[in-house]
Amino acid sequence: MLKGIFLPKVIQERRKGRKTGIVKEKKDLLDLLMDMYDEETGTKMEDEELRAQVMYLVVMNPMTEAQ
């Protein structure tokens, strides 16, 4: 339930802030992912893909390291 509500709202607010010129002093994981783009097409990740990547890195990555 939390991932369904919280993360999309954070992504939307971050995108809105970037459009209005709000620049953070330090970048976090979401900033780094939002800056990434496909070198062949020049496209950046859609919100759903960002959410999936963050969830994977936060939830699944520690599980794989524990094994």
Helices and strands as residue ranges (DSSP letters): H 2-19, H 29-35, H 47-55, I 56-60, H 61-66
